[in-house]
Amino acid sequence: MTNPTMTKYDFTDVISYYNEQLAKASEVYISEGNQGGKVRGINGKLYETIAMMICMLVNNNLVIKHNDYINIASRSGLYFIKKQVDLHVYLRDELVLIIECKTYLDNSMLDRAISNFKLIRRHRKLTTDKVLPAVVFTGQKCINDDTFMWQKEEEPFDQFVVNSTPNRNSKLPLHETLDPLNVNMLTQFADYVYNIVGNS
């Protein structure tokens, strides 16, 4: 379990929420197993909520949308597809940051995130030349370095791995280890968001 540590940000609520949800996942697993993917469901929302809480901690004027599907035209302009990532962060009605959140990151998940980053950025280029910052916010990772760097060269993005044990071991799931958050990584993510949105 994570304990609050003195930083320039007060992560007390973030850490409390994380600890509560992880304990809840552990209790569900002990009492019910993983029937119906209940543990996965708890963990799936966990990192989205943490990322959102940190963004709002940095600047409570942000509007953060989930299921914010963007209608993206094909290159010919004749066909459309709707795309989104987990969190779309807006400041004064402008999309300023997109965040994909994962309990753990593997190559197939990153591949899908990269594809969506690329399409959302292409759509946004219709109205601005600024490159839209894109982030993968994950508890742990399960991807080799070469594959990760290939993906990063293909479509630049930033990554924050926020658990104290950054590399996933499928035999040691979070609901069993109760692996704490890495407060230094939370701080780095908060600083990253601040550099984009400030406190305006």
C-alpha positions as CSV (number, residue, x, y, z in Angstrom):
1,M,0.0,0.0,0.0
2,T,1.2,3.5,-0.8
3,N,1.7,6.0,2.0
4,P,1.5,9.8,1.4
5,T,4.9,11.4,1.0
6,M,5.6,15.2,1.1
7,T,5.8,16.5,-2.4
8,K,4.8,19.8,-4.0
9,Y,1.5,18.1,-4.8
10,D,-0.9,16.7,-2.2
11,F,-1.5,13.1,-3.5
12,T,-3.4,12.1,-0.3
13,D,-6.7,11.6,-2.0
14,V,-5.1,9.9,-5.0
15,I,-3.2,7.4,-2.8
16,S,-6.3,6.8,-0.6
17,Y,-8.4,6.0,-3.6
18,Y,-5.7,3.7,-5.0
19,N,-5.3,1.8,-1.7
20,E,-9.1,1.5,-1.3
21,Q,-9.7,0.2,-4.8
22,L,-6.8,-2.3,-4.7
23,A,-8.1,-3.6,-1.3
24,K,-11.5,-3.9,-2.8
25,A,-10.1,-5.9,-5.8
26,S,-8.3,-8.1,-3.4
27,E,-11.4,-8.8,-1.4
28,V,-13.5,-9.5,-4.5
29,Y,-10.8,-11.9,-5.8
30,I,-10.7,-13.7,-2.4
31,S,-14.4,-14.0,-2.0
32,E,-15.6,-14.5,-5.6
33,G,-12.5,-15.3,-7.7
34,N,-12.6,-13.2,-10.9
35,Q,-16.1,-14.1,-11.9
36,G,-17.3,-11.9,-14.7
37,G,-14.0,-10.0,-14.8
38,K,-14.9,-8.1,-11.6
39,V,-11.3,-7.6,-10.6
40,R,-10.3,-6.5,-14.1
41,G,-13.2,-4.1,-14.0
42,I,-12.0,-2.5,-10.8
43,N,-8.4,-2.3,-12.0
44,G,-9.5,-1.0,-15.4
45,K,-11.1,2.1,-14.0
46,L,-8.4,2.6,-11.4
47,Y,-5.7,4.2,-13.5
48,E,-8.2,6.3,-15.5
49,T,-9.4,7.8,-12.2
50,I,-5.9,8.3,-10.8
51,A,-4.8,10.1,-14.0
52,M,-8.0,12.3,-13.9
53,M,-7.5,13.1,-10.2
54,I,-3.9,14.2,-10.8
55,C,-4.9,16.4,-13.8
56,M,-7.6,18.1,-11.7
57,L,-5.1,18.5,-8.8
58,V,-2.8,20.4,-11.2
59,N,-5.6,22.6,-12.6
60,N,-9.2,22.3,-11.6
61,N,-10.3,24.4,-14.6
62,L,-9.8,21.4,-16.9
63,V,-12.6,19.5,-18.4
64,I,-11.8,15.9,-18.8
65,K,-13.9,13.7,-21.0
66,H,-14.3,10.0,-21.2
67,N,-16.0,8.3,-24.3
68,D,-15.3,11.6,-26.1
69,Y,-15.5,10.1,-29.6
70,I,-14.0,12.3,-32.4
71,N,-15.4,11.9,-35.9
72,I,-12.3,11.5,-38.1
73,A,-12.5,11.7,-41.9
74,S,-10.7,9.3,-44.2
75,R,-8.0,10.9,-46.4
76,S,-10.5,11.3,-49.2
77,G,-13.0,12.9,-46.8
78,L,-15.7,10.5,-48.0
79,Y,-15.7,8.2,-45.0
80,F,-15.7,8.7,-41.2
81,I,-14.7,6.7,-38.2
82,K,-15.1,7.6,-34.5
83,K,-12.0,7.4,-32.4
84,Q,-11.0,8.2,-28.8
85,V,-8.6,7.3,-26.0
86,D,-9.4,7.0,-22.4
87,L,-9.2,10.7,-21.4
88,H,-9.4,13.8,-23.5
89,V,-8.3,16.9,-21.5
90,Y,-9.7,20.3,-22.5
91,L,-8.7,23.7,-21.4
92,R,-11.0,26.6,-22.4
93,D,-12.7,24.3,-25.0
94,E,-9.4,23.3,-26.6
95,L,-8.2,19.7,-26.6
96,V,-4.7,20.0,-25.0
97,L,-3.8,16.4,-24.0
98,I,-4.9,12.9,-24.7
99,I,-4.2,10.0,-22.2
100,E,-4.5,6.3,-22.6
101,C,-4.7,4.5,-19.2
102,K,-3.8,0.9,-18.6
103,T,-3.3,-1.3,-15.5
104,Y,-0.4,-2.8,-17.5
105,L,0.9,-2.1,-21.0
106,D,1.7,-4.7,-23.5
107,N,2.5,-4.4,-27.2
108,S,-1.0,-5.0,-28.5
109,M,-2.4,-2.3,-26.1
110,L,0.3,0.1,-27.1
111,D,-0.2,-0.6,-30.8
112,R,-3.9,0.3,-30.5
113,A,-3.1,3.5,-28.5
114,I,-0.5,4.6,-31.1
115,S,-3.0,4.1,-33.9
116,N,-5.6,6.2,-32.0
117,F,-3.0,8.9,-31.1
118,K,-2.1,9.2,-34.8
119,L,-5.6,9.5,-36.0
120,I,-6.7,12.1,-33.4
121,R,-3.5,14.1,-34.1
122,R,-4.2,14.0,-37.8
123,H,-7.8,15.3,-37.2
124,R,-6.5,18.1,-34.9
125,K,-4.0,19.3,-37.6
126,L,-7.0,20.6,-39.5
127,T,-7.3,23.4,-37.0
128,T,-3.8,23.9,-35.5
129,D,-0.1,23.3,-36.2
130,K,0.6,22.5,-32.5
131,V,1.4,18.8,-31.9
132,L,-1.1,17.4,-29.4
133,P,0.6,15.8,-26.4
134,A,-0.2,12.1,-25.9
135,V,0.5,10.0,-22.9
136,V,0.3,6.4,-21.9
137,F,-0.4,6.3,-18.1
138,T,0.1,2.8,-16.8
139,G,0.6,0.9,-13.6
140,Q,3.1,-1.5,-15.0
141,K,4.6,-2.5,-18.3
142,C,5.0,-5.8,-20.1
143,I,6.8,-4.9,-23.3
144,N,10.4,-5.2,-24.4
145,D,12.5,-2.2,-25.0
146,D,13.0,-2.6,-28.7
147,T,9.3,-2.9,-29.4
148,F,8.6,0.1,-27.1
149,M,11.1,2.3,-28.9
150,W,9.9,1.2,-32.3
151,Q,6.4,2.3,-31.3
152,K,7.7,5.6,-29.9
153,E,9.6,6.4,-33.1
154,E,6.5,5.5,-35.1
155,E,4.3,8.0,-33.2
156,P,5.9,10.1,-30.4
157,F,4.2,9.9,-27.0
158,D,5.2,10.1,-23.3
159,Q,4.8,7.3,-20.8
160,F,4.4,7.3,-17.1
161,V,4.7,3.9,-15.3
162,V,3.3,4.7,-11.8
163,N,3.6,1.6,-9.7
164,S,6.6,0.9,-7.5
165,T,7.2,-2.4,-9.4
166,P,7.2,-1.2,-13.0
167,N,7.6,-4.5,-14.7
168,R,4.5,-6.8,-14.7
169,N,4.7,-10.4,-13.6
170,S,1.5,-12.2,-14.5
171,K,2.0,-14.5,-11.5
172,L,2.1,-11.6,-9.1
173,P,-1.0,-9.5,-9.9
174,L,-1.6,-6.1,-8.2
175,H,-4.6,-7.4,-6.2
176,E,-2.3,-9.9,-4.6
177,T,0.9,-7.8,-4.1
178,L,-0.9,-4.5,-3.3
179,D,2.1,-2.9,-5.0
180,P,2.3,0.8,-4.0
181,L,2.3,3.7,-6.3
182,N,5.6,5.4,-7.0
183,V,5.1,9.0,-5.7
184,N,8.0,10.3,-7.8
185,M,6.3,9.1,-11.0
186,L,3.0,10.7,-9.9
187,T,4.9,14.0,-9.4
188,Q,6.6,13.7,-12.8
189,F,3.2,13.2,-14.4
190,A,1.7,16.2,-12.5
191,D,4.7,18.3,-13.6
192,Y,4.1,17.2,-17.2
193,V,0.5,18.2,-17.1
194,Y,1.4,21.5,-15.4
195,N,3.8,22.3,-18.3
196,I,0.9,21.8,-20.7
197,V,-2.0,23.5,-18.9
198,G,-0.4,25.6,-16.1
199,N,-2.8,26.7,-13.5
200,S,-4.8,29.2,-15.6
